[in-house]
Amino acid sequence: MTPDRIEAFYTRLAAANPAPVTELAYSNPYTLLVAVVLSAQSTDIGVNKATRGLFAAASDPAAMLALGEASVRDHIRTIGLFNTKARNVIALSAILVAEHGGAVPADRDALERLPGVGRKTANVVLNTAFGQDTCAVDTHIFRVANRTGLAPGKTVLAVEDAIMARTPKRFLRNAHHWLILHGRYVCTARKPHCPACPVADLCDYPAKTPPV
């Protein structure tokens, strides 16, 4: 995709959704961090259902530690890998209390040292909680970036690097949200909704679905 097309691509996504936000429910950087950790291999809808009661009971690291691993596990048992995720939530909460005064650090290295937190989770927290220009590449964004020609790459990191390099600066803050929502609802995996796509004419995908 040429720079002119990339400019038009983001301009149209921005016009359709000027202030995109995550679909995960959270109230502060800590609950966002926990929600993103829990979202691995789970849907946002499923995580939100599980965290409704969890965050009502504990919305900061100290409260989560007081709640305990067994109670965390009970709250999140409807989502995948809940045993491991419960352990990680308690372990990362302990580190936040012991090493960061109970606050979520706005630093990639510190975030990635937390149990259950990888580069993608760190990128989401840095972008959504702290307003940094990062792009967390999940399966939706990986697909959209390669399918459209926006930022092709064979690995998640290659796609992330390409998005960061090719996205105009003024679009970087919201690029993650625009791309994930586009992949989730329009440029879907099995049958993309090309006739309803606002950027279909800019896209390099050769097998566009025809109008009904």
Secondary structure, 3 states (H helix, E strand, C coil): CCHHHHHHHHHHHHHHCCCCCCCCCCCCHHHHHHHHHHCCCCCHHHHHHHHHHHHHHCCCHHHHHHHCHHHHHHHHCCCCCHHHHHHHHHHHHHHHHHHHCCCCCCCHHHHHCCCCCCHHHHHHHHHHCCCCCCCCCCHHHHHHHHHHCCCCCCCHHHHHHHHHHHCCHHHHHHHHHHHHHHHHHCCCCCCCCHHHCCCHHHCCCCCCCCCC
